Amino acid sequence: MAVTPKNPSSWQNDFTIYWSQLYTLYAREIFWHDQLCDNGYTGFPDPQYGIDELAREPDLTAFHEEGDTQHIGIRCFEQLKTTEGDFKGDSLDYVREAIEQVSKFNSIPKSEVSDWLDVRGIDFEPTNQESVALIPKELYELYEEDIEEISSSENVLIWTIEPNGSSTIKKRRGSHSNRRLESAISSGMETYPNADDLLRFSRRTNTDYLKFAFVHKLVNHCARENKLEFSFEDIDEIMTESQPPILGHLPRETRENDFWRDFLYSMLTRFDLIDQSDQENMYVWNKRKFLTEPRYQSRILEKVRNQLDIGEKA
């Protein structure tokens, strides 16, 4: 039975809400009374280890300065909800498969974690690694005994999130090797309020939504700055320095090589919005009315939205 527990289409879904709330426990730019970063932990969203069939992609990797590491996979099970928002009572097979997928993080080589962090300027070698599934509290309570058995057999710790009101993340099954983490997360940690959109886009967000967000942000920037031309070097700052940032948690090289170049190519060919300038790495909007007719900017976005067939939520 195939299940797709993640691969969010737009940022307006349970995944990005849970992901943002989880990240508040590690985000040093946030000052909050209940954070794991105050206990020596660092968290990186959207890591990627290995390639092709050996690829392992937790939603967040966290590590302590003493060496313990957690690879956390968020499993929202949105597809298991009824129209009333409750979870269906015949979904255990999906839950089992999702936790089994998280157990694949147990095979991430320590050397790959060190290499991935080295690119980010961090010299770190894991002493031990733990796989964690973060799931909705109400789903855990629906299948508590079964999930406890699956957690034990797959060697996956279970954290739950209660997203209504003041969100709380709490460990339910398994034991962490770090006593401070074990104590803190077992008691439940309240996430920072009003942070549901702290992380809107991941590397696994549907490419069409990313592409539309890219065009939207570029249109708004050039219109505001009254610019008919822009350079490739300008793009990364445009995408990451204004709110909400697009893929700001990834390295710049990854953003440029894996995303921006492809999106620009779509603007050149598929959408026919820009042309390459005579100057290297410079681009120009191919209609001068881009600057003179404000309604034309809206028509650009409507055209792109329709070609991508992504609806009004993007």
C-alpha positions, 0 to 999 in steps of 0.5 A: 500500500503506497502512502505519500506522507509528505511532499507538500503542494503549497505552504498552506497545509499541516506539514508546513505548520508542523514543520515551522512549529518544530523548528521554533524549538531550534531557531536561535533567532527566536527568543522563547522560554521553551527551546532546545537550542538553549540546551545545546541543540542545533537544528537544520531543516530539509537535510539531504543524505545520499542520492537516488534510491539511497537518498534519505531526507529527514524534515529536520536534523538536530544535533547536540554539541556532545554528539547525539543526533536526531533525524526527524520525519514529520508525518501529518496523515492529512489524507487520512482525515475525514471531511470533519477533520477527524482521523479515520478509524481504519488507517493503521496500515498507513501509520505503520508504513509511515513510521517504517519510512522514518526508520530508514533514517537509521541507515544514514551513515555518520560520515554523511551527516558530518559531510553535510554539516561541513558544507555549512561550516560546522565540524561535527561527528555524531556519536549516536543517531536517533530516528524520530517520527513526529505525528499528530497527538490525536492519531497517536491516541487513536492507535496508541498500543499499535504505535508503541509496538511499531515504534519498538520494532522499527527503533523509531522514537515517537513525538506528538504535536498538538497544533490547536491553541498553544502547540505542544511537542512531546515524546511518547515512545522510546528513550533519548540518550541525552538526559536533558533532551529526554527530560525536556521533550518527555515533559512536553515543550510549548512551541513559539506562538504565531510561527505557523509559516516560519518555514513555508517551502521545502525542497520537496514542495511541489515545483509548480508552487515554488515556481509561482512564488518565485515569479510573484516575488520577482514581479513585486520586487521589480515593480516596486523598484521600477526595474526593467532589468535584473541580474542573476546575482540579484535573485538570491537576495530578492528571494531570501531577504524579503518575507516570506523567504523562499528556501532560505534555509538551504545553501545559496549554491543549492538554491541557485543551481537546483532552483533559480536557474530552472525557474528563470529558464521557465520564465524565458521559454514556457512563460515568455516573460523575460529575455536575456540581455546583451550583458552576461547574466542580465535579464529584461522584462520583454514588455515595457508596459511592465513598468507603465501599466500596473495591471499588466503585473497582475496579468503576468501572475494570472497567466503563470498561475493558469499555465501551472494550473495551481489554483487560487491558494498559491 
